[in-house]
Amino acid sequence: YSLNLQRPYHRALLKKFYGSCERFNVPVNEAFQDLTSNFPFSHPARSPQGGYIVPLEGELRFTFTVESAMHRMMKNITSDSFQNVLHLHYDATRIQPSFKKQVPVLAQWRQAEGNSEDQRIIIEALSKDFMFTLPQFVTMCRSKSMIHTLACRLLPSMKGGEPMRFLALLQMPTLGEYLRYMK
């Protein structure tokens, strides 16, 4: 990465990297490799308000990696258990939104009610980076016309594994919808 800290987006990205270090429990010196800067730089500590105070100018170049955290998580997985590797990877890398963030996301979903294209775009975006709980899935299934699309895109991101996916499939309004999903 090459960040110009005069740009707000680059400062926000740097703060996200520090948050990832905290989330994966990786020391910053381990995560930021090959770090160079055109000014005297030291990693910031978390402020009392909870954020990171980063410099407002200068350039940073580094390689960011949380590979050591992934290795620690995978150390007890046998080499023939690919499904467990994927589940651990998804649990670690996908974000489960806090309650404060769930409300605006579900409000946006509700606002898009009746506009299937907008809802499809929301589903596509959410399916990439987020883990869902059964109550969140059930709330989104109130939009009956989108249940099949919700199931296809969000069930792989369901927290709780097979039992929760089974319970989520009970939201299918008809046997035909269920069979269509199972194809």
N, C-alpha and C positions, 0 to 999 in steps of 0.2 A: 504494500500500500504506500501511496505517496499522498500525504495530507498537507494542504495549505491551510493553516489554522486561522487565516483571516476570513475564510469562508465559513459561515455558520453551519452549513451541511457537514463539512469536514470535522468541525468541533463536535457536532452531535454524533457523528460516526465514531469518533474517538471515545466519547462517553459510553456509547453502546459497547465498544470493545471492553472497556473496564467493567461494565455490567456483566458481560459474558464471562470475564475472568472470575467474577464473584459467583455467578450462577454455576459454573463448572468447577469452582474451587481450585483454580489454577493460579499460582503466583504470577504477578504481572511480568516479572523478569523472565519467567519461563514461557509465557504466552507471546510476548513481544520480542521477537528474535531479529537479529541484524539491525537493531535500532540505530539510526543516525539522524542528526538534526543540525540545522544551521544556527542553533542557539543553545545555551546551556539548559538542558531539559532533564527533569526528574519526574517520575510518575507521581501524580497527585493522590492524596488520600481522600477518602469520602468526607464530604463536609458535614457539619451538624444537621443541615437540612436534608441530607440524604443524597445529594448529587456530587458530581466531580467538578472541581474548578480547574479548567484547562487553560493554557495560554491562549491569548487572542491573536497572536501573530507568530510567524515562523513556519518552517516546513519540517515535517517528520517523514521518514521513510523506514518501513519495517515490514516484517513478515509476521502475521498473526496466526497462531495455531493453538488449539486446545487438544491436540492429539494425545498428550500425556493423560488427560482426564478420560479420554475414550479408552485408552489402554487400561487404565485402572478399573473402569467399569466392566470391561470385557475379559478381565483376567480369569474369572471363574467359569467362563463359557467354553464348552467343548467345541472343537473344530467342526463337528458334524451337526451343530445346532444353529443353522442359519436363521431360522425363524426367531430364536431368542436374541440373536445378534441384532436383527432388525427391530424387534420390540424395544430392546434397550436403547438402540440408537434413536428411535422415534421419541421415546420417553425423555431422553436427554436433550434432544435438539428442538423438538416442537414445544411451543409455548402454550401454557394453559392460562388464559386470561383471568385476571383477578376479577372479583365481583364488580369493582368500580368500572372496569373496562367492558365487562359483559353487557352491562345495561346499554351503553351507547351502540354496541355492535348489534344487539338484538333489536334496539329501536330502529336502527338503519334497515335491518331486515324487514321489520314490520312496515316501515315507510315505503319500502319497495314492493309491498304486497300488490299483486295484480300486474306487475311489470316483470314478466318471466325473464326477460333478457337481463335486467338489472339484478334480479335474484340469482341468476346463473353466474353472473360475474362475481357477485359476493361469495357464492359457494366455491367457485374456483380459487379465489384469493384465500379464503379461510382454510381450504383443504391442504394448502401447501405448507403452512407454518404452524398451525394450531392443533392442540389436542382438545377434544370435546368430551364433556361428561354427558351422561344420559339425560339429565334434566335440560341441558342446553339443546340437545338434539330434539327432544320432545317439544320444546318451545318452538323451535324452527319448523317442526312438522305440522304446526297449526295451519300452515300454508299447504293445503291438501294437494294442490296441483304440482308441487315441487317435491313430494315425498320420494319419488323414485330417484330423482337427481340428487337429493340430499343423501339418500342411502348409498348410492354409488360413489359419491365423492367423499362423504364424511365418515362413513363406517370404518374405513381403514385408519382413521384418526381418532377413533373412540378410545377413551381411557377406560381401562378395566378389562380389556381383552375379550375373549370369546363370550363370556356370560353377558357382558354389557351389550355386545353386538347382537346377541340373540334377543335381549329385551328391547333393543332399539328396533329390530325387525317386527316386533309386535305392533309398531305404529302403522304398518302397511294397512290401508283401509280394506283391501280385498285380497282374496287368495290370488287373483290374477296379477295384482301389483307385486305380491310377494314372489310369485313364480317368474315374473318379468325381471325382478332383481336377481334372482338365483341363476338366470341364464348366463 
